C-alpha cells in the first residue's frame, strides 16, 4: 500500500508553551493559509516592577559587541513597539496586517531578550518582526490556530529577503516519529538551505514536553542539521524538566520581560487564576540568537557553520549551558597563533653550602685544565694546518 504524503500545512507550529499536534487540513501543497479573523481576546501582560540598571555582567558583555549592524528576524507572534527596542522594523505578516502587533504576548518578550536596551544581549541589533503564528487567530480553512509549516517557510524567506543575518524561531511543531516521515518538508528544507547559502544563522527552540510532545518525537524546525536547537535549563547544571533534549541550552525563565502592551515591564500573562510566567524553550532560544548577533558583529563575514561551532564549543558540560559572555569571549580558531615551544630545565638538587663551594672550586679547576689542553691542541693544529694566505709547507726531509 502506497503511503500518501501530508502537505506541510497539515501541522501547525504553535507557541512552545502549548505544543499540539493538529489534525491534517484539506489544503493543497504549495498554498498558504492566512488567518481569517481574531477569535480569542489578546493576552494581557502581568505588570512587573522595572529591573533597575543594566547588570554589570551585561556591561562587560557589551565591551565585546552590541549587535550593531546585525538584523535579527523574530519569526513569532509579532513584536509590539517598545521604548526598550531601539531598532525595530516590520517584516511580513502571515496572520493579519500588522507585524508590529503582538496579541499573544510572546514575540515581544523574545525580541526584548535579544535586543532590549536594559537587559538585552545585543541592544544595538535591529529586530525584524515577522508575524507567522498566533493562538488568538483562527487559521484559514477552519484551522484552530494561525500559522503552519508553509507559512514558516515563507516567513524564513521573507526574513532573508529583508537581509536578516540571524533568524530566531520560537515556534514548533512536535510530531510523532511515525507521522514525521509523511510530512512534506521540501518548502521548509529549501528555505533553510537558502538561509545557509545567504550566510544567515537559524536558531530554534527545542520544544516543551507534554502529552503531545515527548522525548523521541520529531521537533520541527529544530531537527534540521543547520538549525541551532536550544533547550531550557533550570540552572547551570540542570536541564529544565519541561525541556525537550538539546545539545545546548539557556535560561528559560524571564522574570523581567518587555510588556507587549507597548510600555513597561511584565513577568507573565494574566489568567483566571493569577499569572502565568514567561517560561519555556521559547525564551531560551533568543539568548543564543543574541549571542549569534554579537558574533556576527565582532567577526564580519563569519559563516553560519563557524557561528554554530563557536556557540556549541562554548557550552558547558552537563546540559550544554550557554552564556553569551562565554560565547563572545572565547578565541576563534583564526585568533589562536602557534606558540613558541617552551623547554623546562630539570631542577638542580639542593646541596650544602660547603659542597657548593667545593663543587665551584673543583669545577673551576677542571674548566681551567680543559681550556689549557684545548689551547695546546689548537696551537699544535694551527701550526700543522695551512694558514690563510700562505702556501702549504713541504714535508720535512729525513
VMD Tcl script that draws the C-alpha trace (Angstrom):
set ca {
  {0.00 0.00 0.00}
  {1.41 3.35 -1.01}
  {1.71 5.96 1.75}
  {0.41 9.38 0.88}
  {2.45 12.37 1.96}
  {0.80 15.03 4.07}
  {1.07 18.66 2.98}
  {3.19 20.96 5.08}
  {0.04 22.79 6.08}
  {-1.12 19.69 7.95}
  {0.94 20.65 11.02}
  {0.81 23.95 12.81}
  {3.93 25.23 14.56}
  {2.45 26.64 17.76}
  {3.88 28.50 20.69}
  {6.14 26.33 22.70}
  {4.07 26.81 25.82}
  {1.38 24.71 24.19}
  {2.82 22.37 21.52}
  {-0.10 20.49 19.98}
  {-0.31 18.15 17.05}
  {-3.14 19.34 14.89}
  {-5.33 17.36 12.52}
  {-4.41 17.38 8.82}
  {-6.04 20.15 6.88}
  {-7.51 19.67 3.43}
  {-5.10 22.05 1.77}
  {-3.10 21.52 -1.38}
  {0.69 21.71 -1.00}
  {2.17 24.99 -2.10}
  {-0.71 27.19 -0.99}
  {-0.56 29.46 2.05}
  {-3.08 29.76 4.84}
  {-3.66 33.17 6.33}
  {-5.66 33.84 9.46}
  {-9.29 34.62 8.82}
  {-10.07 36.56 12.00}
  {-9.17 37.03 15.62}
  {-11.45 34.87 17.74}
  {-9.75 34.99 21.17}
  {-9.05 38.13 23.17}
  {-5.42 39.21 23.27}
  {-3.24 38.18 26.20}
  {-2.84 40.78 28.93}
  {0.65 41.20 30.43}
  {1.05 40.94 34.20}
  {2.78 44.16 35.26}
  {6.15 43.90 36.97}
  {8.50 46.37 38.62}
  {11.30 47.73 36.41}
  {14.54 45.78 36.74}
  {16.66 48.79 37.61}
  {20.01 49.47 35.97}
  {21.73 47.23 33.48}
  {23.59 44.47 35.37}
  {27.39 44.60 35.49}
  {27.73 41.36 33.53}
  {25.83 42.90 30.61}
  {28.07 45.98 30.68}
  {31.04 43.62 30.50}
  {29.43 41.72 27.62}
  {28.82 44.91 25.67}
  {32.52 45.73 25.79}
  {32.96 42.96 23.21}
  {29.99 43.72 20.95}
  {26.45 45.11 20.97}
  {24.99 43.62 17.81}
  {25.31 46.89 15.90}
  {24.65 46.45 12.18}
  {23.13 42.98 12.58}
  {19.48 42.38 11.65}
  {17.74 39.68 13.69}
  {14.43 38.30 12.48}
  {11.96 37.34 15.21}
  {9.67 34.86 13.45}
  {6.93 34.67 16.02}
  {3.63 36.27 17.03}
  {4.64 39.82 16.13}
  {6.62 42.39 18.12}
  {4.99 45.42 19.72}
  {6.92 48.71 19.57}
  {8.50 49.45 22.93}
  {10.81 52.19 24.25}
  {13.34 49.48 25.09}
  {13.66 48.41 21.45}
  {15.97 50.91 19.77}
  {15.76 49.42 16.29}
  {12.53 47.72 15.20}
  {11.04 47.31 11.77}
  {8.14 45.26 10.41}
  {8.50 42.30 8.11}
  {5.72 40.24 6.57}
  {2.56 39.34 8.46}
  {1.06 35.89 7.79}
  {-1.60 36.34 10.48}
  {-3.13 39.75 9.92}
  {-1.94 43.03 8.51}
  {0.43 44.38 11.16}
  {3.63 42.58 12.18}
  {4.14 45.24 14.88}
  {1.29 43.82 16.95}
  {1.63 41.00 19.47}
  {-1.72 39.65 20.58}
  {-0.09 36.60 22.21}
  {2.44 38.47 24.40}
  {5.20 36.23 23.10}
  {7.23 37.72 20.24}
  {7.78 40.97 22.16}
  {9.31 39.02 25.05}
  {11.59 37.20 22.61}
  {12.68 40.49 21.00}
  {13.41 42.03 24.40}
  {15.72 39.17 25.36}
  {17.67 39.71 22.16}
  {17.80 43.49 21.89}
  {16.21 45.21 24.89}
  {18.09 48.36 25.86}
  {18.35 47.50 29.57}
  {18.52 43.70 29.69}
  {19.02 42.72 26.05}
  {22.03 40.73 24.94}
  {22.56 42.70 21.71}
  {20.87 46.08 22.34}
  {22.06 47.64 19.09}
  {20.83 44.82 16.86}
  {17.90 45.60 14.60}
  {14.78 43.50 15.17}
  {12.79 42.45 12.12}
  {9.31 41.42 13.26}
  {7.77 38.65 11.13}
  {4.36 37.59 12.42}
  {3.94 33.96 11.44}
  {1.63 32.44 14.04}
  {-0.93 33.27 16.72}
  {-3.03 31.24 19.09}
  {-5.56 34.09 19.17}
  {-6.44 33.99 15.48}
  {-8.27 31.25 13.62}
  {-6.32 29.90 10.69}
  {-7.55 29.65 7.16}
  {-9.93 26.82 6.18}
  {-11.10 26.36 9.74}
  {-7.69 25.72 11.34}
  {-7.83 26.48 15.05}
  {-4.55 28.39 15.10}
  {-2.99 30.69 12.52}
  {0.32 29.54 11.05}
  {1.69 26.29 9.64}
  {4.89 24.89 8.17}
  {4.23 26.51 4.82}
  {3.91 29.96 6.33}
  {7.01 29.21 8.40}
  {8.98 28.56 5.20}
  {7.58 31.76 3.71}
  {8.48 33.68 6.88}
  {12.08 32.46 6.66}
  {12.27 33.53 3.02}
  {10.82 36.93 3.90}
  {13.43 37.39 6.63}
  {16.18 36.57 4.15}
  {14.68 38.95 1.59}
  {14.90 41.65 4.26}
  {18.59 40.93 4.93}
  {18.36 39.19 8.32}
  {21.60 37.54 9.45}
  {20.10 35.78 12.48}
  {16.66 34.14 12.47}
  {15.02 33.28 15.79}
  {12.19 30.72 15.54}
  {10.47 30.20 18.89}
  {7.57 28.23 17.40}
  {7.47 24.49 16.91}
  {5.62 21.51 15.51}
  {6.15 18.38 17.55}
  {5.39 15.26 15.53}
  {5.14 11.58 16.31}
  {8.07 9.85 14.55}
  {5.65 7.62 12.65}
  {4.00 10.66 11.11}
  {7.08 12.81 10.59}
  {8.25 10.87 7.53}
  {4.93 11.58 5.81}
  {5.14 15.37 6.12}
  {6.15 17.33 3.06}
  {9.06 19.42 4.33}
  {10.52 20.39 0.96}
  {9.47 24.02 1.25}
  {10.93 24.40 4.73}
  {14.05 22.47 3.76}
  {14.56 24.79 0.80}
  {14.15 27.90 2.96}
  {16.73 26.63 5.46}
  {19.12 25.74 2.64}
  {18.78 29.28 1.32}
  {19.49 30.69 4.79}
  {22.75 28.74 4.93}
  {23.73 29.92 1.45}
  {22.88 33.53 2.33}
  {25.08 33.42 5.45}
  {22.23 33.53 7.97}
  {22.09 31.56 11.21}
  {18.80 29.94 12.23}
  {18.14 29.39 15.94}
  {15.08 27.46 17.11}
  {13.57 26.25 20.37}
  {13.86 22.53 21.08}
  {10.26 22.36 22.32}
  {8.49 21.75 25.61}
  {7.50 18.30 26.76}
  {3.81 17.43 27.02}
  {1.45 14.59 26.27}
  {1.69 15.61 22.63}
  {5.45 16.19 22.61}
  {7.54 13.53 24.28}
  {11.27 12.79 24.09}
  {11.86 10.94 20.84}
  {9.29 12.96 18.90}
  {10.41 14.98 15.88}
  {10.54 18.71 16.60}
  {10.32 20.99 13.58}
  {12.34 23.04 12.66}
  {14.83 22.11 15.40}
  {15.50 18.71 13.82}
  {17.27 20.16 10.77}
  {21.09 19.92 10.91}
  {21.70 23.60 10.09}
  {19.38 24.80 12.87}
  {20.78 25.55 16.33}
  {18.26 23.84 18.61}
  {18.12 25.33 22.11}
  {16.71 23.71 25.22}
  {15.90 25.39 28.53}
  {17.63 24.84 31.85}
  {16.79 25.29 35.50}
  {20.37 26.26 36.39}
  {23.89 25.88 35.07}
  {23.98 22.13 35.60}
  {20.34 21.07 35.21}
  {18.16 20.90 32.12}
  {14.62 22.06 32.83}
  {12.17 19.24 33.40}
  {9.85 20.64 30.71}
  {12.55 20.95 28.04}
  {13.00 18.60 25.13}
  {16.62 17.42 24.84}
  {19.09 19.65 23.02}
  {22.86 19.92 22.67}
  {22.85 23.47 24.02}
  {20.55 25.21 26.50}
  {19.94 28.56 28.12}
  {17.80 30.05 30.85}
  {14.11 29.63 30.06}
  {12.56 31.89 32.72}
  {12.09 35.61 32.08}
  {11.39 37.49 35.34}
  {11.59 40.90 33.62}
  {10.10 40.99 30.13}
  {9.03 43.80 27.82}
  {5.27 44.25 28.15}
  {3.52 43.51 24.86}
  {1.14 46.39 25.62}
  {3.96 48.63 24.38}
  {5.27 50.11 27.60}
  {6.62 48.95 30.94}
  {7.63 45.52 32.16}
  {5.85 42.22 32.74}
  {6.57 38.89 34.41}
  {3.87 36.85 32.68}
  {0.33 36.97 31.32}
  {-2.83 37.27 33.37}
  {-5.03 34.20 33.76}
  {-8.20 33.46 35.70}
  {-6.07 32.03 38.49}
  {-3.46 34.76 38.58}
  {-0.47 34.97 36.29}
  {1.33 32.53 34.03}
  {5.09 33.26 33.97}
  {7.13 33.62 30.83}
  {8.92 30.28 30.87}
  {9.85 27.74 28.21}
  {12.30 26.90 25.49}
  {10.73 29.77 23.53}
  {12.67 32.14 25.75}
  {15.89 30.13 25.83}
  {16.35 30.33 22.05}
  {16.68 34.16 21.91}
  {19.56 34.01 24.40}
  {21.51 32.10 21.75}
  {20.20 34.34 18.95}
  {21.52 37.37 20.82}
  {24.91 35.70 21.21}
  {24.93 34.90 17.49}
  {24.28 38.58 16.71}
  {27.30 39.53 18.82}
  {29.48 37.09 16.87}
  {28.16 38.47 13.58}
  {29.19 41.98 14.57}
  {32.55 41.06 16.03}
  {33.58 38.84 13.13}
  {32.13 40.30 9.90}
  {31.76 37.67 7.22}
  {31.71 34.76 9.67}
  {29.89 31.75 8.23}
  {26.81 30.13 9.80}
  {28.78 26.93 10.33}
  {31.50 28.85 12.18}
  {28.89 30.54 14.36}
  {27.37 27.18 15.26}
  {30.81 25.77 16.02}
  {31.73 28.64 18.36}
  {28.41 28.55 20.20}
  {28.49 24.79 20.65}
  {32.12 24.93 21.79}
  {31.17 27.44 24.49}
  {28.57 25.11 26.01}
  {29.33 23.72 29.44}
  {29.34 20.02 30.15}
  {26.16 18.63 31.64}
  {23.18 20.19 29.90}
  {25.11 22.32 27.40}
  {24.57 25.58 29.30}
  {25.28 28.65 27.20}
  {26.02 32.17 28.35}
  {26.57 34.98 25.83}
  {29.75 36.02 27.64}
  {31.28 32.56 27.19}
  {30.36 32.63 23.52}
  {31.76 36.06 22.67}
  {34.87 36.00 24.87}
  {36.38 32.78 23.55}
  {39.07 32.89 20.90}
  {38.17 31.86 17.40}
  {40.45 29.36 15.62}
  {41.80 32.23 13.50}
  {42.79 34.15 16.62}
  {44.95 31.38 18.04}
  {48.54 31.76 16.78}
  {51.14 28.99 17.08}
  {53.04 29.36 20.32}
  {56.83 29.02 20.79}
  {57.96 25.78 22.33}
  {58.99 26.23 25.94}
  {61.72 23.93 27.32}
  {61.78 23.45 31.06}
  {65.20 22.56 32.51}
  {65.33 19.99 35.33}
  {65.60 21.46 38.82}
  {69.06 21.31 40.45}
  {69.38 19.17 43.54}
  {69.81 21.03 46.79}
  {73.29 20.72 48.25}
  {75.06 22.09 51.34}
  {76.97 25.38 51.11}
  {80.32 23.62 51.64}
  {79.53 21.16 48.89}
  {78.60 24.03 46.58}
  {81.89 25.80 47.32}
  {83.87 22.62 46.74}
  {81.95 21.98 43.59}
  {82.60 25.52 42.36}
  {86.34 25.30 43.06}
  {86.67 21.83 41.60}
  {84.67 22.76 38.54}
  {86.76 25.86 38.06}
  {89.97 23.86 38.15}
  {88.61 21.36 35.68}
  {87.50 24.16 33.35}
  {90.94 25.79 33.52}
  {92.67 22.48 32.82}
  {90.39 21.77 29.90}
  {90.90 25.23 28.47}
  {94.69 24.78 28.74}
  {94.58 21.44 26.98}
  {92.35 22.84 24.27}
  {94.75 25.75 23.79}
  {97.71 23.42 23.31}
  {95.77 21.30 20.88}
  {94.66 24.34 18.98}
  {98.21 25.67 18.76}
  {99.50 22.35 17.51}
  {96.65 22.11 15.00}
  {97.21 25.70 13.91}
  {100.89 25.00 13.18}
  {100.16 21.83 11.20}
  {97.39 23.33 9.03}
  {97.83 25.77 6.14}
  {97.09 29.28 7.23}
  {95.03 31.68 5.16}
  {97.26 33.40 2.56}
  {100.26 31.03 2.98}
  {101.37 28.14 0.86}
  {101.31 24.63 2.28}
  {104.59 23.57 3.90}
  {106.59 20.85 2.12}
  {107.19 17.63 4.10}
  {110.44 17.54 6.18}
  {113.35 15.58 4.76}
  {114.95 12.78 6.78}
}
mol new
graphics top color blue
foreach p $ca { graphics top sphere $p radius 0.5 }
foreach p [lrange $ca 0 end-1] q [lrange $ca 1 end] { graphics top cylinder $p $q radius 0.2 }
display resetview
